[in-house]
Amino acid sequence: MTELNRLERELRMRQTDFSTFDRLLKKASDRRAKMTPVTGDAVDLPLNSAAASGAAPWPDYQQFLDATTRRRIERLYGPDFEAFGAHL
């Protein structure tokens, strides 16, 4: 984040106060679907408000990915996760 602030100064941009992100991230995490595990590998169920509220099963993200898609995502975004993983 220090480097991003340096870049903002260099570009004469308004400085981002990253200390405010904790509050914003907490607020955003409250809006995520509650995890009620889905059993099995096949995902064949409605993803509706009941599922999002935790009253019905909501699949884990891994259940949406087949092996080919997972490899493609890892290849495309692997460097980003390595670089920014400590901040996610």
C-alpha positions in Angstrom: 0.0 0.0 0.0 3.0 2.3 0.6 4.0 1.9 -3.0 0.4 2.7 -4.2 0.5 5.9 -2.1 3.9 6.8 -3.6 2.5 6.3 -7.1 -0.5 8.5 -6.2 1.9 11.3 -5.0 4.0 10.9 -8.2 0.9 11.3 -10.3 -0.4 14.1 -8.2 -3.5 12.1 -7.2 -5.4 12.3 -3.9 -3.8 10.0 -1.4 -5.8 6.9 -0.5 -6.2 6.3 3.3 -5.9 2.5 3.4 -6.6 2.5 7.1 -10.3 3.0 6.2 -10.4 -0.3 4.2 -10.8 -2.5 7.2 -14.2 -1.0 7.9 -15.2 -1.2 4.2 -14.0 -4.8 3.9 -15.9 -5.8 7.0 -19.0 -4.2 5.6 -18.5 -6.0 2.3 -17.9 -9.4 4.0 -21.2 -9.1 5.7 -22.9 -9.0 2.3 -21.5 -12.3 1.2 -23.6 -15.4 1.1 -23.4 -17.6 4.2 -21.8 -20.9 3.6 -24.2 -23.9 3.8 -22.2 -26.7 2.2 -23.5 -28.6 -0.9 -22.7 -32.2 -0.8 -21.4 -33.9 -3.9 -19.5 -32.6 -6.9 -22.4 -31.7 -9.2 -24.1 -28.4 -8.6 -27.7 -28.6 -9.7 -29.7 -26.4 -7.5 -31.2 -22.9 -7.5 -29.0 -20.1 -6.2 -31.7 -17.9 -4.8 -32.2 -15.6 -1.8 -32.7 -18.6 0.5 -29.4 -20.0 -0.5 -27.7 -16.6 -0.2 -29.1 -16.1 3.3 -27.8 -19.5 4.5 -31.3 -21.1 4.7 -30.5 -23.4 1.7 -27.3 -24.9 0.4 -24.9 -22.6 -1.3 -22.0 -24.3 -3.3 -18.4 -23.6 -2.4 -16.6 -21.8 -5.3 -14.6 -25.0 -6.0 -17.7 -26.8 -6.9 -18.2 -24.4 -9.9 -14.8 -25.2 -11.4 -13.7 -28.2 -13.5 -10.0 -29.1 -13.7 -9.5 -27.2 -17.0 -11.1 -24.0 -15.7 -9.1 -24.2 -12.4 -5.8 -24.6 -14.3 -6.7 -21.6 -16.5 -7.5 -19.4 -13.5 -4.3 -20.4 -11.7 -2.3 -19.6 -14.8 -3.9 -16.3 -15.3 -4.2 -15.0 -11.8 -1.4 -16.9 -10.0 1.1 -14.1 -10.1 -1.5 -11.7 -8.7 -2.4 -14.0 -5.8 1.3 -14.3 -5.0 1.9 -10.6 -5.1 -1.2 -9.5 -3.2 -2.2 -12.6 -1.2 -1.2 -11.2 2.1 -3.7 -8.3 1.5 -6.6 -10.5 0.5 
